[in-house]
Each structure stands twice: as structure tokens, then as C-alpha cells.
């Protein structure tokens, strides 16, 4: 009776990624989109409805983040 071939052990699991300890987003600029950069530099977004809708979304997010930013610093 022949022996069964030995199989390699299963690979070790990848290390779990840990969340950063800071509560704020680090290294993420919500205004870095092309539509916002075009708006900031005084450009015309044109007639592209997708870019126009993205620009209005960026403006809305900009107001919301500015309000949250100011609120966080008034609570210190």
C-alpha cells in the first residue's frame, strides 16, 4: 500500500489592516475632483450635464464640510 502524497500546509492569512487612529480623513481631499478644480480656477464646466451635476454636488459637499469643520473647532 502506497502512502498518500503530503500536501503543503495552507498559506498563512494576510495580516489584518488596522484603521487609522485619527477620526478624520487623512490624505483625502474631497475637493480634488476635476470639476471642483475647474470651478476653483474660474473655468466653465461647459454643457456636459454629468460635469455640471458633479459640480453642484461638489459645491453642496463643500458647504457641508465647511459647516462641519467650523462646528468641530467651535466645540473645543
C-alpha positions as CSV (number, residue, x, y, z in Angstrom):
1,X,0.0,0.0,0.0
2,X,1.5,3.3,-1.0
3,X,1.5,6.4,1.2
4,X,-0.6,9.4,0.3
5,X,1.4,12.4,-1.0
6,X,2.0,15.1,1.6
7,X,0.3,18.4,0.8
8,X,1.7,21.8,1.6
9,X,0.1,23.4,4.6
10,X,-2.4,26.2,3.9
11,X,-0.8,29.6,3.4
12,X,-0.8,31.9,6.4
13,X,-3.5,34.5,6.4
14,X,-2.7,38.1,5.4
15,X,-2.3,40.5,8.4
16,X,-5.4,42.4,9.2
17,X,-5.3,46.0,8.2
18,X,-5.8,48.4,11.0
19,X,-7.9,51.5,10.8
20,X,-6.0,54.8,11.4
21,X,-6.3,56.1,15.0
22,X,-7.3,59.6,13.8
23,X,-11.1,60.1,13.4
24,X,-10.6,62.5,10.4
25,X,-9.9,61.5,6.9
26,X,-6.1,61.7,6.4
27,X,-4.7,62.4,2.9
28,X,-8.1,62.7,1.3
29,X,-9.2,65.9,-0.3
30,X,-12.9,65.9,-1.1
31,X,-12.4,68.9,-3.4
32,X,-9.7,67.3,-5.6
33,X,-12.1,66.4,-8.4
34,X,-11.6,67.9,-11.8
35,X,-15.0,69.6,-11.7
36,X,-14.1,71.4,-8.5
37,X,-10.6,72.4,-9.8
38,X,-12.2,73.8,-12.9
39,X,-14.7,75.7,-10.8
40,X,-12.0,77.0,-8.4
41,X,-9.8,78.2,-11.3
42,X,-12.7,80.1,-12.8
43,X,-13.3,77.8,-15.7
44,X,-16.6,77.0,-17.3
45,X,-17.8,73.4,-16.7
46,X,-19.4,73.5,-20.1
47,X,-22.7,71.9,-21.2
48,X,-21.8,68.4,-20.1
49,X,-24.7,67.6,-17.7
50,X,-22.5,65.0,-15.8
51,X,-19.8,67.5,-15.1
52,X,-22.5,70.1,-14.2
53,X,-24.2,67.8,-11.8
54,X,-20.8,66.8,-10.3
55,X,-20.0,70.4,-9.8
56,X,-23.3,71.1,-8.0
57,X,-22.6,68.0,-5.8
58,X,-19.1,69.3,-5.0
59,X,-20.5,72.7,-4.1
60,X,-23.0,71.0,-1.8
61,X,-20.3,68.9,-0.2
62,X,-18.1,71.9,0.2
63,X,-20.7,73.7,2.2
64,X,-21.4,70.7,4.3
65,X,-17.8,70.0,5.1
66,X,-17.1,73.7,5.8
67,X,-20.0,73.7,8.3
68,X,-18.8,70.6,10.0
69,X,-15.2,71.9,10.1
70,X,-16.3,75.2,11.7
71,X,-18.6,73.3,14.1
72,X,-15.8,71.0,15.2
73,X,-13.5,73.9,16.1
74,X,-16.2,75.8,17.9
75,X,-16.6,72.8,20.3
76,X,-13.0,72.9,21.5
